[in-house]
Amino acid sequence: MTGGSLGLRTASYGSLQQQLQNGAFLPIHATPLIARKNSKTLLSSYREKERFLSRICKFASHRRVGMLLVVVLSVLVFMSVLSSMCKDEDATADSASQHMSSIPVQNIVPERILINGEPSNNKIDKYREKGNLSVSPNNVSISGEHKLPLPIPRTEFPLEHPCDKFVLPSPPPRDTKRTGPRPCPVCYLPVDQAIARMPVAPSESPVLRNLTYVYEESPVRIEPFGGSDFGGYPSLMQRIDSFDIKESMNVHCGFVNGSKPGRQTGFDLQDADLIEMEQCYGVVVASAIFGNYDIIQQPKNISEAAKKNVCFYMFVDEETEANIRNTTTVGDGMKVGLWRLVLVRNLPYADARRNGKVPKLLLHRIFPNSRFSLWVDGKLELVVDPYQILERFLWRKSATFAISRHYKRFDVIEEAEANKAAGKYENASIDFQIDFYKGEGLTPYTEAKLPITSDVPEGCVIIREHIPVTNLFTCLWFNEVDRFTSRDQLSFSTVRDKIMSKVNWGVDMFLDCERRNFVVQTYHRDVLQHMPPPIVAVKSPPVSSNEPRGKSLRVTITDRFVKSPIKINPPKRGRERRSGSRRHRKVSVGSRDNNSI
């Protein structure tokens, strides 16, 4: 054993010496060779090593020491593996950074938007003409060599909505001092939570994808009744075809005379207003006052987010604008409070109420880029934030069109009779419209139409998403108003039912008391002018003991107005009181006899 080991050592050292003798290269800092020791010295050193190893083995045979050694070895192995992984990650990161540094910066920064491979300005113009603004985010890409999809933020909400446990309480006992319906409680989310639940992508439009509008330079009346230059006089055959829902459709939808709504079409708008309205891409709240018929009402309880991002537009004619300027301060940009006034010239109709149907039903034509709209009549005061209303009546239900039903009537035929009794429109025109609908199958409302809860809306508020099918619905609804009477409650159910018979779409009709929760109804201007003055608290002066009784005054205050002072005569005494009472009895008897005759 010893010889073998010595021979190995001699062979190794001998080979090194042989290399040196043969002229092999020696490093500058090479260690000089050490002379070989004798065999006794090597043997003693070897035995000392064996004794040291045996002591170590005996010491390591203890459990605690063995476990300690195992732990130390495992830690060393773990640290070596971790250091190798970190080196690999650093190398990967360095290579990725080198790769990214080789990409030009201008190819990452978006310069313009492409929709289906076309520039956004050209493609959006086509969508405006077609009435289809439902551009899917999946079709939007960034120009350049690297077309990256735009990030779509997604927020996951719990399956249970915070308002799921809300139960509408039973109607409170009727108040004898108050007539008419009252508001009921509604569960709204806080504004920030409502905004977070706004749908990222537009809702799907069933069947209908592309909607274009008729343009005629000189429309001609073909049939003897109905229509106008503004509406284009669609024939009865065109009316029938408009209810046949297809993927691509071409329909009449107002503004027929011009290439762009608001420019020489009737209901003409200024170019500055048109440009501003095209910049409204999110939510629009709109109203109108024509003929100085109402007093402008300012929205209340509006959040800062809505003030910055929601468009508030009030359409007025010249008469209304002049009155507003005389009574209210108009700020920069034609702003009155939150409302931006939009002056309309060349109104298409002589009836102010019919003119109001243009922005009410055709908002998608004058706000071509808006996603959602909230229409409120000019007599209403908005008292809830628009985001909360949209979340409650559209987004929470996945609905695209919402309107409140009438608080009292559910049948169109009954509504027609009520309009005739109230003198809302010419009786002959109302009868002609109802008879026409009966010829198409109109029947009184019954429970057989459930889940449709009513055929009569309270049309002063409309909440909708601007997608092709809802745009078609309001276009055809407007065509009925243009052809027949301006009472849009009479034509609502006919248009709705014809569309619902073709596609899987419907209108959400919520309770009218819920509508009264977020809008407060005021009186029209003519009603307010004939109302008595407001209540004035007048205290009667104290009666002095020195003042004659005949000069004492008493003021009686009623709920509506202050009566004029009444003179109180002193009570009669003796014969005067008895004779007066006899005369009063005689007159009473005579008057009773005359009344009985």
C-alpha positions as CSV (number, residue, x, y, z in Angstrom):
1,M,0.0,0.0,0.0
2,T,2.8,2.3,1.0
3,G,4.8,1.4,-2.0
4,G,1.9,1.9,-4.3
5,S,1.2,5.3,-3.0
6,L,4.9,6.3,-3.1
7,G,5.1,5.0,-6.7
8,L,2.1,7.2,-7.6
9,R,3.6,10.2,-6.0
10,T,7.0,9.5,-7.7
11,A,5.4,9.0,-11.1
12,S,3.5,12.3,-10.8
13,Y,6.4,14.3,-9.6
14,G,8.6,12.5,-12.1
15,S,6.4,13.6,-15.0
16,L,6.5,17.2,-13.8
17,Q,10.3,17.1,-13.6
18,Q,10.5,15.6,-17.0
19,Q,8.4,18.4,-18.4
20,L,10.7,20.9,-16.8
21,Q,13.7,19.2,-18.2
22,N,12.2,19.1,-21.6
23,G,11.8,22.9,-21.6
24,A,8.1,23.2,-20.7
25,F,6.8,26.8,-19.8
26,L,6.9,27.6,-16.1
27,P,4.7,30.3,-14.8
28,I,6.3,33.4,-13.3
29,H,4.8,32.8,-9.8
30,A,5.2,29.0,-9.8
31,T,6.1,27.4,-6.5
32,P,9.5,25.7,-6.5
33,L,9.6,21.9,-6.1
34,I,10.0,20.4,-2.6
35,A,12.5,17.6,-2.0
36,R,11.1,14.2,-1.4
37,K,10.9,13.0,2.3
38,N,12.1,9.6,3.4
39,S,9.7,6.7,3.9
40,K,9.6,6.8,7.8
41,T,8.5,10.4,7.8
42,L,5.7,9.6,5.3
43,L,4.5,6.6,7.3
44,S,4.3,8.6,10.5
45,S,2.3,11.4,8.9
46,Y,-0.1,8.9,7.4
47,R,-0.7,7.3,10.8
48,E,-1.4,10.7,12.4
49,K,-4.0,11.4,9.7
50,E,-5.7,8.1,10.3
51,R,-5.9,8.8,14.1
52,F,-7.4,12.3,13.3
53,L,-10.0,10.8,11.0
54,S,-11.0,8.2,13.6
55,R,-11.5,10.8,16.2
56,I,-13.7,12.8,13.9
57,C,-15.8,9.7,13.1
58,K,-16.2,8.9,16.8
59,F,-17.2,12.6,17.5
60,A,-19.7,12.6,14.6
61,S,-21.3,9.4,15.8
62,H,-23.3,11.4,18.4
63,R,-26.9,12.2,17.3
64,R,-26.8,15.9,17.9
65,V,-23.5,16.4,16.1
66,G,-24.8,14.3,13.2
67,M,-28.0,16.3,12.9
68,L,-26.0,19.5,13.0
69,L,-23.8,18.3,10.2
70,V,-26.8,17.3,8.1
71,V,-28.4,20.7,8.6
72,V,-25.2,22.5,7.6
73,L,-24.8,20.4,4.5
74,S,-28.5,21.0,3.4
75,V,-28.0,24.8,3.9
76,L,-24.9,24.8,1.8
77,V,-26.7,22.8,-1.0
78,F,-29.7,25.2,-0.9
79,M,-27.5,28.3,-1.1
80,S,-25.6,26.9,-4.1
81,V,-28.9,26.1,-5.9
82,L,-30.3,29.5,-5.2
83,S,-27.2,31.3,-6.4
84,S,-27.3,29.4,-9.7
85,M,-31.0,30.4,-10.2
86,C,-30.3,34.0,-9.5
87,K,-27.5,33.9,-12.1
88,D,-29.9,32.5,-14.7
89,E,-32.6,35.2,-14.0
90,D,-30.0,37.9,-14.3
91,A,-28.8,36.5,-17.6
92,T,-32.4,36.4,-18.9
93,A,-33.2,39.9,-17.7
94,D,-30.0,41.2,-19.4
95,S,-30.9,39.5,-22.6
96,A,-34.5,40.9,-22.5
97,S,-33.3,44.4,-21.8
98,Q,-30.8,44.2,-24.6
99,H,-33.7,43.0,-26.9
100,M,-36.0,45.9,-25.8
101,S,-33.3,48.4,-26.2
102,S,-33.0,47.3,-29.8
103,I,-36.8,48.2,-30.5
104,P,-37.3,51.8,-31.6
105,V,-39.4,53.9,-29.1
106,Q,-41.6,55.5,-31.8
107,N,-43.1,52.0,-32.6
108,I,-44.4,51.6,-29.1
109,V,-45.9,55.1,-28.5
110,P,-49.4,55.2,-30.1
111,E,-49.8,57.9,-32.6
112,R,-53.3,57.1,-33.9
113,I,-55.9,54.4,-33.5
114,L,-56.7,51.9,-36.2
115,I,-60.1,50.2,-36.3
116,N,-60.2,47.1,-38.4
117,G,-57.1,48.3,-40.2
118,E,-58.4,51.8,-41.0
119,P,-57.5,55.2,-39.4
120,S,-59.9,56.1,-36.6
121,N,-61.1,59.3,-38.1
122,N,-62.2,57.7,-41.4
123,K,-63.7,54.6,-39.7
124,I,-65.6,56.6,-37.1
125,D,-67.1,58.8,-39.8
126,K,-68.4,55.6,-41.5
127,Y,-69.8,54.4,-38.2
128,R,-71.5,57.8,-37.7
129,E,-73.2,57.5,-41.1
130,K,-74.3,54.0,-40.3
131,G,-75.4,54.7,-36.8
132,N,-73.2,51.9,-35.5
133,L,-70.8,53.2,-32.9
134,S,-70.5,49.8,-31.1
135,V,-66.8,49.5,-31.8
136,S,-65.4,46.4,-30.0
137,P,-62.2,47.0,-28.1
138,N,-60.8,43.8,-29.6
139,N,-60.8,45.5,-33.0
140,V,-58.8,48.5,-31.8
141,S,-55.0,48.4,-32.3
142,I,-52.1,50.8,-32.3
143,S,-50.5,51.9,-35.6
144,G,-46.9,50.9,-36.5
145,E,-45.1,47.6,-36.9
146,H,-46.1,46.4,-33.4
147,K,-49.9,46.5,-33.2
148,L,-50.6,46.1,-29.5
149,P,-54.2,45.7,-28.2
150,L,-55.3,48.5,-25.9
151,P,-55.4,47.4,-22.3
152,I,-59.0,46.8,-21.0
153,P,-59.3,47.2,-17.3
154,R,-61.5,44.5,-15.7
155,T,-62.8,44.6,-12.2
156,E,-64.2,41.5,-10.6
157,F,-67.2,42.0,-8.3
158,P,-68.7,39.6,-5.8
159,L,-71.6,37.6,-7.1
160,E,-74.0,39.2,-4.7
161,H,-74.8,42.8,-5.5
162,P,-74.9,45.2,-2.5
163,C,-78.5,46.0,-3.3
164,D,-79.8,42.4,-3.8
165,K,-81.2,42.4,-0.2
166,F,-83.0,45.6,-0.7
167,V,-86.8,45.1,-0.7
168,L,-89.2,47.8,-1.9
169,P,-91.4,48.7,1.1
170,S,-95.1,48.6,0.9
171,P,-96.8,51.8,-0.1
172,P,-97.2,54.2,2.8
173,P,-100.8,55.2,3.8
174,R,-102.2,57.8,1.5
175,D,-101.8,61.4,2.5
176,T,-105.1,63.3,2.3
177,K,-103.3,66.6,1.9
178,R,-101.3,65.4,-1.2
179,T,-102.7,64.1,-4.4
180,G,-101.1,62.0,-7.1
181,P,-98.2,59.5,-6.9
182,R,-95.3,59.9,-4.6
183,P,-91.6,58.7,-4.9
184,C,-90.5,55.4,-3.4
185,P,-87.1,54.5,-2.1
186,V,-84.4,53.2,-4.5
187,C,-81.1,51.5,-3.7
188,Y,-78.3,53.3,-5.4
189,L,-74.6,52.4,-5.2
190,P,-72.1,55.1,-4.3
191,V,-70.8,57.0,-7.3
192,D,-67.4,55.5,-7.4
193,Q,-68.8,52.0,-7.2
194,A,-71.4,52.8,-9.9
195,I,-68.6,54.1,-12.2
196,A,-66.6,50.9,-11.6
197,R,-69.5,48.9,-12.9
198,M,-69.8,50.7,-16.2
199,P,-69.5,48.0,-19.0
200,V,-66.1,48.0,-20.7
201,A,-67.5,46.9,-24.1
202,P,-70.8,47.9,-25.8
203,S,-73.7,45.6,-25.4
204,E,-74.5,43.2,-28.2
205,S,-77.1,44.3,-30.7
206,P,-79.2,41.3,-31.7
207,V,-79.3,40.7,-35.4
208,L,-78.9,44.3,-36.4
209,R,-75.2,45.4,-36.9
210,N,-75.2,48.3,-39.4
211,L,-77.8,51.0,-39.4
212,T,-77.8,53.7,-42.1
213,Y,-80.1,56.7,-42.5
214,V,-82.0,58.0,-45.5
215,Y,-80.8,61.2,-47.1
216,E,-82.9,63.0,-49.7
217,E,-82.3,66.5,-51.0
218,S,-86.0,67.1,-51.8
219,P,-88.4,64.6,-50.1
220,V,-91.8,64.4,-51.7
221,R,-95.1,63.4,-50.0
222,I,-96.3,60.3,-51.7
223,E,-99.3,59.4,-49.5
224,P,-102.1,61.7,-48.4
225,F,-101.5,61.8,-44.7
226,G,-98.6,62.1,-42.2
227,G,-94.9,63.0,-42.4
228,S,-92.9,66.1,-42.9
229,D,-89.9,67.4,-44.8
230,F,-87.8,66.8,-41.7
231,G,-88.9,63.2,-41.5
232,G,-88.8,62.5,-45.2
233,Y,-92.4,61.2,-45.8
234,P,-91.7,57.5,-45.5
235,S,-94.3,55.5,-47.4
236,L,-96.4,52.8,-45.7
237,M,-94.4,50.1,-47.6
238,Q,-91.1,51.6,-46.3
239,R,-92.7,51.7,-42.8
240,I,-93.4,47.9,-43.0
241,D,-89.9,47.2,-44.3
242,S,-88.4,49.1,-41.4
243,F,-89.8,46.6,-38.9
244,D,-88.2,43.6,-40.7
245,I,-84.9,43.5,-38.7
246,K,-81.9,42.5,-40.7
247,E,-78.1,42.7,-40.2
248,S,-77.9,45.9,-42.3
249,M,-80.8,48.3,-42.6
250,N,-81.5,51.7,-44.2
251,V,-84.3,53.7,-42.4
252,H,-85.7,57.2,-42.1
253,C,-84.6,58.9,-39.0
254,G,-85.2,62.7,-39.2
255,F,-82.6,65.1,-40.6
256,V,-83.4,63.8,-44.1
257,N,-82.6,67.0,-46.0
258,G,-78.9,67.4,-45.0
259,S,-75.8,65.3,-45.2
260,K,-75.1,65.9,-41.5
261,P,-77.7,66.3,-38.7
262,G,-78.0,70.0,-37.7
263,R,-76.7,71.5,-40.9
264,Q,-79.5,72.8,-43.2
265,T,-81.8,69.9,-42.2
266,G,-84.3,71.7,-40.0
267,F,-83.4,71.8,-36.3
268,D,-80.2,73.6,-37.3
269,L,-77.3,73.9,-34.9
270,Q,-74.2,76.1,-34.9
271,D,-71.0,74.5,-36.0
272,A,-69.3,75.2,-32.7
273,D,-72.1,73.3,-30.9
274,L,-71.9,70.4,-33.4
275,I,-68.1,70.1,-32.8
276,E,-68.6,70.1,-29.0
277,M,-71.3,67.5,-29.2
278,E,-69.1,65.2,-31.3
279,Q,-66.5,65.3,-28.5
280,C,-69.0,63.8,-26.0
281,Y,-67.8,60.2,-25.9
282,G,-69.3,58.9,-22.6
283,V,-72.6,59.9,-21.0
284,V,-74.8,62.7,-22.1
285,V,-77.7,64.2,-20.1
286,A,-80.0,66.2,-22.3
287,S,-83.2,68.3,-22.1
288,A,-85.0,70.9,-24.1
289,I,-87.3,74.0,-23.6
290,F,-89.1,75.4,-26.7
291,G,-91.6,78.2,-26.8
292,N,-90.5,79.4,-23.4
293,Y,-92.7,76.7,-22.0
294,D,-90.7,75.7,-18.9
295,I,-88.3,77.2,-16.4
296,I,-84.8,75.8,-16.5
297,Q,-84.1,73.5,-13.6
298,Q,-80.5,72.9,-12.3
299,P,-79.4,69.4,-11.5
300,K,-78.6,68.7,-7.8
301,N,-76.5,66.2,-5.9
302,I,-74.1,65.8,-8.9
303,S,-70.7,64.3,-8.1
304,E,-67.4,65.9,-9.2
305,A,-66.8,62.9,-11.5
306,A,-70.0,63.6,-13.3
307,K,-69.4,67.3,-13.5
308,K,-66.1,66.6,-15.2
309,N,-67.1,63.7,-17.5
310,V,-70.8,63.9,-18.2
311,C,-72.1,66.3,-20.9
312,F,-75.2,68.4,-19.8
313,Y,-77.0,69.9,-22.8
314,M,-80.1,72.0,-22.9
315,F,-81.7,72.7,-26.3
316,V,-83.6,76.0,-26.6
317,D,-85.1,78.2,-29.3
318,E,-84.6,81.9,-29.7
319,E,-87.6,82.9,-27.5
320,T,-86.5,80.7,-24.6
321,E,-82.9,81.9,-25.0
322,A,-84.0,85.6,-24.8
323,N,-86.0,85.0,-21.7
324,I,-83.1,83.1,-20.0
325,R,-80.7,85.9,-20.8
326,N,-83.1,88.4,-19.2
327,T,-83.6,86.4,-16.1
328,T,-80.3,84.4,-15.6
329,T,-76.6,85.0,-16.0
330,V,-75.2,83.1,-19.0
331,G,-71.6,82.3,-18.5
332,D,-68.8,81.5,-21.0
333,G,-69.6,78.8,-23.5
334,M,-73.3,79.4,-23.1
335,K,-73.2,77.8,-19.7
336,V,-76.1,78.2,-17.2
337,G,-75.0,76.2,-14.2
338,L,-74.3,72.7,-15.4
339,W,-76.3,73.1,-18.5
340,R,-74.7,74.1,-21.8
341,L,-77.4,76.0,-23.8
342,V,-77.7,75.0,-27.5
343,L,-79.6,77.4,-29.7
344,V,-81.7,75.7,-32.3
345,R,-82.9,77.6,-35.4
346,N,-85.2,76.6,-38.3
347,L,-87.4,74.4,-36.1
348,P,-89.1,71.7,-38.3
349,Y,-92.6,72.0,-36.6
350,A,-95.0,74.7,-35.5
351,D,-95.8,72.7,-32.4
352,A,-93.3,73.2,-29.6
353,R,-94.0,69.8,-28.1
354,R,-93.4,68.1,-31.4
355,N,-90.1,69.9,-31.8
356,G,-89.1,68.6,-28.4
357,K,-89.4,65.0,-29.7
358,V,-86.4,65.6,-32.0
359,P,-83.7,65.7,-29.2
360,K,-85.7,63.4,-27.0
361,L,-85.8,60.4,-29.5
362,L,-82.9,61.3,-31.8
363,L,-80.0,62.0,-29.4
364,H,-77.9,59.3,-31.1
365,R,-77.9,61.4,-34.3
366,I,-76.7,64.6,-32.7
367,F,-74.4,62.9,-30.2
368,P,-72.9,60.3,-32.6
369,N,-70.1,59.3,-30.2
370,S,-71.9,59.0,-26.9
371,R,-72.4,55.6,-25.3
372,F,-75.2,56.3,-22.9
373,S,-77.8,59.0,-22.6
374,L,-80.3,60.2,-20.0
375,W,-83.2,62.3,-21.3
376,V,-85.2,64.4,-18.9
377,D,-88.1,66.7,-19.9
378,G,-87.6,70.4,-19.3
379,K,-90.1,70.5,-16.4
380,L,-88.0,68.0,-14.4
381,E,-85.3,68.6,-11.9
382,L,-82.6,65.9,-11.7
383,V,-81.6,65.2,-8.1
384,V,-79.5,62.0,-8.4
385,D,-76.1,61.5,-10.0
386,P,-76.3,60.2,-13.6
387,Y,-73.8,57.4,-12.9
388,Q,-76.0,56.1,-10.1
389,I,-79.1,56.2,-12.4
390,L,-77.3,54.3,-15.2
391,E,-76.0,51.7,-12.8
392,R,-79.4,51.2,-11.2
393,F,-81.6,51.0,-14.3
394,L,-79.2,49.7,-17.1
395,W,-76.0,48.2,-15.9
396,R,-77.4,46.3,-13.0
397,K,-80.0,44.6,-15.1
398,S,-77.9,44.3,-18.3
399,A,-80.6,46.4,-20.0
400,T,-80.1,48.7,-23.0
401,F,-83.3,50.8,-22.8
402,A,-85.3,51.7,-19.7
403,I,-88.4,53.9,-19.3
404,S,-90.9,54.2,-16.5
405,R,-94.4,53.0,-16.9
406,H,-97.5,55.2,-16.4
407,Y,-98.5,55.3,-12.7
408,K,-102.2,54.8,-13.5
409,R,-102.9,53.6,-17.0
410,F,-101.5,50.4,-18.7
411,D,-103.7,50.3,-21.9
412,V,-103.1,52.4,-25.0
413,I,-106.8,52.8,-25.8
414,E,-107.5,54.1,-22.3
415,E,-104.6,56.5,-22.6
416,A,-106.1,57.8,-25.9
417,E,-109.4,58.5,-24.2
418,A,-107.6,60.3,-21.4
419,N,-105.7,62.5,-23.9
420,K,-109.0,63.4,-25.6
421,A,-110.6,64.3,-22.4
422,A,-107.7,66.5,-21.3
423,G,-107.6,68.2,-24.8
424,K,-104.0,67.1,-25.4
425,Y,-104.5,66.8,-29.1
426,E,-107.2,66.9,-31.7
427,N,-109.7,64.1,-31.1
428,A,-110.0,63.2,-34.7
429,S,-106.3,62.7,-35.1
430,I,-106.1,60.6,-32.0
431,D,-109.0,58.4,-33.2
432,F,-107.4,58.0,-36.6
433,Q,-104.1,56.8,-35.0
434,I,-105.8,54.4,-32.7
435,D,-108.0,53.0,-35.5
436,F,-104.9,52.5,-37.7
437,Y,-103.2,50.6,-34.9
438,K,-106.3,48.5,-34.3
439,G,-106.2,47.5,-38.0
440,E,-102.6,46.2,-37.3
441,G,-103.7,44.2,-34.4
442,L,-103.8,46.5,-31.4
443,T,-105.8,45.1,-28.5
444,P,-106.4,46.3,-24.9
445,Y,-103.6,45.4,-22.5
446,T,-104.2,42.2,-20.5
447,E,-102.1,40.0,-18.2
448,A,-101.5,37.7,-21.2
449,K,-98.8,40.1,-22.3
450,L,-96.7,39.4,-19.2
451,P,-93.8,39.7,-18.6
452,I,-94.6,43.0,-20.4
453,T,-96.1,45.0,-17.6
454,S,-97.5,48.0,-19.4
455,D,-98.2,49.4,-22.9
456,V,-98.2,53.0,-21.7
457,P,-94.9,54.7,-20.6
458,E,-94.4,57.9,-18.6
459,G,-92.1,59.2,-21.4
460,C,-90.6,62.2,-19.6
461,V,-87.4,60.2,-18.8
462,I,-85.5,57.9,-21.1
463,I,-82.4,55.9,-20.2
464,R,-80.6,54.1,-22.9
465,E,-77.4,52.8,-24.4
466,H,-76.6,53.9,-28.0
467,I,-76.4,50.6,-29.9
468,P,-77.9,49.8,-33.3
469,V,-81.1,48.2,-32.0
470,T,-82.0,51.0,-29.6
471,N,-81.1,53.5,-32.2
472,L,-83.5,51.8,-34.6
473,F,-86.2,51.7,-31.9
474,T,-86.1,55.5,-31.3
475,C,-85.9,56.2,-35.1
476,L,-89.1,54.2,-35.8
477,W,-90.7,55.7,-32.7
478,F,-90.0,59.1,-34.0
479,N,-91.4,58.2,-37.4
480,E,-94.7,57.4,-35.7
481,V,-94.7,60.7,-34.0
482,D,-93.9,62.4,-37.3
483,R,-96.7,60.6,-39.1
484,F,-99.4,60.7,-36.5
485,T,-99.9,62.7,-33.3
486,S,-97.1,64.1,-31.1
487,R,-98.5,62.0,-28.2
488,D,-95.6,59.5,-28.1
489,Q,-97.3,57.4,-25.4
490,L,-99.8,56.2,-28.1
491,S,-97.1,54.9,-30.5
492,F,-94.6,53.4,-28.0
493,S,-96.1,49.9,-27.6
494,T,-96.7,49.4,-31.3
495,V,-93.0,50.0,-32.2
496,R,-91.8,48.0,-29.2
497,D,-93.9,45.0,-29.9
498,K,-93.1,44.9,-33.7
499,I,-89.3,44.9,-32.9
500,M,-89.7,42.3,-30.1
501,S,-91.5,40.0,-32.5
502,K,-88.4,39.9,-34.7
503,V,-85.4,39.9,-32.3
504,N,-84.6,39.0,-28.7
505,W,-84.7,42.5,-27.3
506,G,-87.0,44.3,-24.9
507,V,-87.6,47.5,-22.9
508,D,-87.2,47.6,-19.2
509,M,-90.3,49.4,-17.7
510,F,-89.7,50.3,-14.1
511,L,-92.1,51.7,-11.6
512,D,-93.1,55.4,-11.9
513,C,-92.5,55.9,-8.2
514,E,-88.8,55.0,-8.8
515,R,-88.6,57.6,-11.5
516,R,-90.0,60.2,-9.1
517,N,-87.1,59.3,-6.8
518,F,-84.4,60.8,-9.1
519,V,-86.4,63.6,-10.8
520,V,-88.7,66.2,-9.2
521,Q,-91.6,67.4,-11.4
522,T,-92.3,71.1,-11.5
523,Y,-95.1,73.0,-13.2
524,H,-95.1,74.4,-16.7
525,R,-94.5,78.2,-16.9
526,D,-98.2,79.0,-17.8
527,V,-99.4,77.1,-14.8
528,L,-97.0,78.8,-12.5
529,Q,-98.1,82.2,-13.8
530,H,-101.7,81.5,-12.9
531,M,-100.9,80.1,-9.4
532,P,-101.6,82.3,-6.4
533,P,-98.6,84.0,-4.7
534,P,-96.5,81.9,-2.2
535,I,-97.5,81.7,1.4
536,V,-96.4,84.7,3.5
537,A,-96.4,84.4,7.3
538,V,-98.3,87.4,8.6
539,K,-98.9,87.8,12.3
540,S,-101.9,89.7,13.5
541,P,-101.0,92.7,15.7
542,P,-102.0,92.4,19.3
543,V,-105.3,94.0,20.2
544,S,-105.0,96.9,22.6
545,S,-107.5,97.2,25.4
546,N,-107.9,100.9,24.5
547,E,-108.6,100.2,20.8
548,P,-112.3,100.2,19.8
549,R,-113.6,96.7,19.0
550,G,-114.8,97.8,15.6
551,K,-111.3,98.6,14.4
552,S,-109.6,95.3,15.5
553,L,-108.2,93.2,12.6
554,R,-107.7,89.5,12.1
555,V,-105.6,87.9,9.4
556,T,-106.4,84.4,8.3
557,I,-103.7,82.3,6.6
558,T,-104.6,79.4,4.4
559,D,-102.4,76.8,2.7
560,R,-102.3,78.7,-0.6
561,F,-102.6,82.4,-0.1
562,V,-103.2,85.2,2.5
563,K,-106.7,86.5,2.8
564,S,-107.5,90.1,3.1
565,P,-108.2,91.5,6.6
566,I,-111.7,90.9,7.8
567,K,-113.5,93.6,9.8
568,I,-115.1,92.2,12.9
569,N,-118.2,94.1,14.0
570,P,-119.1,94.1,17.8
571,P,-121.8,91.7,18.8
572,K,-125.3,93.0,19.0
573,R,-127.3,93.2,22.2
574,G,-130.9,92.8,23.2
575,R,-133.6,93.5,20.6
576,E,-131.1,94.1,17.8
577,R,-129.7,90.6,18.2
578,R,-133.1,89.0,18.3
579,S,-134.5,90.8,15.3
580,G,-131.4,90.1,13.3
581,S,-131.6,86.4,14.1
582,R,-135.3,86.4,13.0
583,R,-134.5,88.1,9.7
584,H,-131.6,85.6,9.2
585,R,-134.0,82.7,9.8
586,K,-136.6,84.1,7.4
587,V,-134.0,84.5,4.7
588,S,-132.6,81.0,5.3
589,V,-136.1,79.5,5.0
590,G,-136.8,81.5,1.8
591,S,-133.6,80.5,0.2
592,R,-134.1,76.8,1.2
593,D,-137.6,76.9,-0.4
594,N,-136.2,78.5,-3.6
595,N,-133.4,75.8,-3.8
596,S,-136.0,73.1,-3.3
597,I,-137.9,74.4,-6.2
